Amino acid sequence: MNLTPIDEAVFNAQELAAGIAAMALVQDLIKKGFEASAVSENLSLDILERKKAMKDHKHINMLLNFIAQTRASIGISA
């Protein structure tokens, strides 16, 4: 399929926008992971709160690992 220069520019712009949105999502996950980690390590909090925070932290790490593996499989790495 041959793209015209304008079609290629539009495609590249859309790809850039999708990449920026994906990075915003990753940054948000990292922030939430740090927050959950801090809560899980706070010994002054109730054990149930800390357990939920640890569960959230593990889930976030799983999501970040999945994103990294997916990106690596298509040739994108940090």
C-alpha positions in Angstrom: 0.0 0.0 0.0 1.4 3.3 -1.1 0.8 6.3 1.2 0.9 9.8 0.0 3.2 12.2 2.0 0.2 13.7 3.7 -1.2 10.3 4.6 2.1 9.3 6.0 2.3 12.5 8.0 -1.1 11.9 9.5 -0.2 8.3 10.3 3.0 9.4 12.0 1.2 12.1 14.0 -1.4 9.5 15.2 1.4 7.1 16.1 3.1 9.9 18.1 -0.1 10.8 19.9 -0.7 7.1 20.8 2.8 6.8 22.1 2.5 9.9 24.3 -0.8 8.6 25.7 0.8 5.3 26.5 3.6 6.9 28.3 1.2 9.0 30.3 -0.5 5.8 31.3 2.8 4.2 32.3 3.7 7.3 34.3 0.4 7.1 36.1 0.9 3.4 36.9 4.4 4.1 38.3 3.0 6.9 40.5 0.2 4.7 41.8 2.8 1.9 42.4 5.0 4.2 44.5 1.9 5.3 46.5 0.7 1.8 47.1 4.2 0.7 48.1 4.4 3.6 50.7 1.0 2.6 52.1 2.0 -1.1 52.3 5.2 -0.2 54.3 3.5 2.2 56.7 3.4 0.2 60.0 1.0 2.7 61.6 -1.8 1.7 59.3 -4.3 -1.1 59.7 -3.2 -4.4 58.4 -6.1 -4.7 56.0 -5.2 -1.3 54.4 -1.6 -2.5 54.1 -2.7 -5.8 52.5 -4.9 -4.0 50.0 -2.0 -1.7 49.1 0.4 -4.6 48.7 -2.2 -6.3 46.4 -2.6 -3.1 44.4 1.2 -2.7 44.2 1.6 -6.3 42.9 -1.1 -5.7 40.3 0.5 -2.5 39.1 3.8 -4.2 38.8 2.2 -7.0 36.8 0.6 -4.4 34.4 3.9 -2.6 34.0 5.7 -5.9 33.2 3.0 -6.8 30.7 3.4 -3.4 29.0 7.2 -3.8 28.9 7.0 -7.3 27.5 4.5 -6.3 24.9 6.6 -3.3 23.8 9.8 -5.4 23.7 8.0 -8.0 21.5 7.5 -5.3 18.9 11.0 -4.0 19.2 10.5 -1.1 21.6 12.7 -1.0 24.7 13.6 1.6 27.3 
